């Protein structure tokens, strides 16, 4: 699942059943092989170069029967996007911006007008050449109300679609309503893939882009096939084709992998029991995407007792993130120390108070909430939610906080519990540029602001940071923003977890970070 | 006899109406509606409100129910709220796929379990009976998804004889689905057969202890003839009901097994429709399941009447 949590993304009722089924499976396999100790999980995917050609088979969870290939839509079939399209800019493996269709980009002195220079000789799958008109059209398409793109809310306050300029075929000029030194990072979002000029009506079915693969067939919530685009500007991909299959149930997906029917499970963070079974198999293994999942326990700052900043601080000081990582992730992750910016991000600063149950107790007493009792909601939506909640409950006990863990129905979790109950478990994909992260999740009034936190001083700090054109100074300001969130915000971030991805032992060149997936380099051994 | 049938049919229709109302109410009670489920967390409140209006979700529940029932009586089940396709055709496609599994399952389960049940009954308290009874007891107690998972591990993962999951969509042809039918059918048959075995065993024991079997034996007929001509027809009678109920269960209760195998059948459609709150689809499936249930029961009753001289005569004397 990308940064959306909409329930269709993963078959949820199915996931509930999958939990028990896969436990059964692991017990069985252990019984069959006579292995007494669970095998250790492999550290990474198998290295080595793939052979040219072959067809990769990917099992994916269907978004919904209303799926579309329009990248701007909230219902886009996520796995196809990176294969069919390119963006202007993407995020490199080091977390910094990297060129994609734009070769270079620069702001004016005030970071108020951005100029993007587009790569030459790029063609769409239908043979037409990419021009700046396509790039401008893409932005207008995202901002068009009829598209109902989730990214419109982020871009609309910055861009007036009527003011976009294309001085020549390979230059796009974007004047902003307010200065923003981080603007290009907002275009790394997966809603921002470039589509051909005037394609709004058909793009959901045709999938015509500039990406390394072109569409052969696609059925919403069903199977589909894409084939190598030999005229791709960065060279042809290693594979000849990718077959996509939609498998709603998580244990059915891993069974397909174990039986050798598919080679990769996309958008599937395997639970530990299933991961061990997969790793022990002859056909399949586990690849890790380091710190790919950002786990959060958001406290609604508009609901008592979390309206009081002292209670929020106490909730954070009360628990030990190291303990949560050990228990809930069996060590496969990094403690978050309530800082939402992952340790792998270049903007990350390591400033956080120590775990201090005594101080937490003291703060609660001052706030008049001695012996606080809170309800913490979880569901089987993600295999880590409940272990995380229980580890938090266990750890916070020392500060005299009584946590009642309540399990809610998984299929309505993100419509009925998320942003409605004062305290619950949730997660996001990491891989958002720092400005986008703070603006979407922590800025007052943002639609993704899951703690309903609204602090004018913090918002002003963000405004200053995005207007600051000096890179060093800007980085400092984003560091201050992190300290701000750790001290005053409503979100607890116990940990960043590795995503455990099931792949066939034949897969080579698998590389994924954040929302970036290397479709160009992935291939098979002995294809 | 005719009035008996008429009353049974009327009762069946009443059951159908009642179940449609109950399903409608149950769906209303689900948290969240189709607008929030389909648009997800990305949705703006405006978009949700617009979709609600477009789908007429802002109308009172009884009006929507009346609309739906009115259409259903004309064979029109409306359009899916999610895919926008006609519900009738969509449900039909998935139903056809499920029917394939159901057919194979019934063949496996009914023939297999009747033979085993009779064996157990004839060898009462000897080792074949103990073996069959124990195995069927286990089959009865283990949930079908566990049986399905075990079958997948044995016959797809360890021995790659059958596919573990179906990778085709609902439009798959019979030929494409055929290799994938056996494991789900076997899983369902194991669970279903257990009941039929127990029932068949009990009735064979009852019949074999009855006076007319003793009489037949005393006439000097061979054991084979006693069993096939005298005991079996009577023994099968009570088993019919169990078979009918199980067929009905099959129609509605394959959801879990279809999910384990990613089989594009009615159970999988039902699960995803409930998740998406796709009201017209859920209602159509519920109505069809109710029809199957009622028809199976009716068939069992009429079949019992045909086989049972007592019931027939009672009908006639009235």
Interface residues (C-beta under 8 A of the other chain):
Chain A: X4 X5 X6 X7 X8 X9 X11 X12 X13 X14 X17 X20 X21 X24 X25 X28 X29 X32 X57 X59 X64 X65 X66 X74 X75 X148 X150 X153 X219 X220 X221 X222 X223 X245 X246 X247 X248 X249 X251 X252 X253 X255 X256 X258 X259 X260 X261 X262 X281 X409 X411 X412 X414 X415 X416 X418 X447
Chain B: X30 X31 X32 X36 X37 X38 X39 X40 X41 X42 X43 X44 X47 X80 X82 X83 X84 X145 X146 X149 X150 X152 X153 X156 X157 X158 X160 X163 X164 X165 X167 X168 X169 X170 X171 X256 X259 X260 X261 X262 X268 X271 X272 X274 X275 X276 X278
